[in-house]
Amino acid sequence: MPKRTEVVEKITKAAKKAGLSFDVQREGGNHTIYNLNGLIIPIARHQQLDGYLAIKIYKQCEPKLGKGWWR
């Protein structure tokens, strides 16, 4: 199970490499809402995320970062 910070860090590095912005848009009730160059990505506020959930979050980033970018 990856940590939430690891997931955010991985997306941040990939966005920076692609020349995209990735920053916090707002804090929701149970999620932190990130903005990936216009694409809204909600990430649950838990210390550890289920592996399946991490992959779902990565797949939400595919329109901006490319298919299978996390592999």
C-alpha positions in Angstrom: 0.0 0.0 0.0 1.6 3.3 -1.1 1.5 6.3 1.2 -0.5 9.3 0.1 2.6 11.5 0.0 4.3 9.0 -2.3 1.3 9.1 -4.7 1.3 12.9 -4.7 5.1 13.1 -5.1 5.0 10.7 -8.1 2.3 12.8 -9.8 4.2 16.0 -9.0 7.5 14.7 -10.5 5.7 13.5 -13.7 3.8 16.8 -14.1 7.1 18.8 -13.7 8.8 16.5 -16.2 5.9 17.1 -18.7 5.9 20.9 -18.0 2.5 20.9 -16.3 1.3 22.5 -13.1 0.1 20.3 -10.2 -1.0 22.1 -7.1 -3.7 22.0 -4.4 -6.9 23.7 -5.5 -8.8 23.3 -2.2 -9.4 21.1 0.8 -12.6 19.1 0.7 -14.3 17.2 3.6 -12.3 13.9 3.2 -10.2 14.7 0.2 -7.6 17.2 -1.0 -8.5 18.5 -4.4 -5.6 18.9 -6.8 -5.4 20.7 -10.1 -3.3 19.0 -12.8 -3.1 21.7 -15.4 -6.9 22.1 -15.5 -7.8 18.5 -14.6 -9.3 18.1 -11.2 -7.9 15.1 -9.2 -9.4 14.3 -5.7 -7.0 12.4 -3.4 -8.3 10.9 -0.2 -6.8 12.2 3.0 -5.5 8.9 4.4 -1.9 8.1 5.4 -1.9 5.0 3.3 -3.9 4.3 0.1 -5.0 1.0 -1.2 -2.9 -0.1 -4.2 -6.1 -0.3 -6.4 -7.0 3.3 -5.3 -3.5 4.6 -6.2 -3.9 3.1 -9.7 -7.3 4.7 -10.1 -5.8 8.1 -9.2 -2.9 7.5 -11.6 -5.5 6.7 -14.4 -7.3 10.0 -13.7 -4.1 11.7 -14.6 -3.7 9.9 -18.0 -5.4 12.6 -20.1 -2.6 15.0 -19.2 0.4 12.7 -18.5 -0.2 10.0 -21.1 -1.4 6.4 -21.0 0.4 4.2 -18.5 2.7 7.1 -17.4 3.1 5.6 -13.9 4.6 2.3 -15.0 
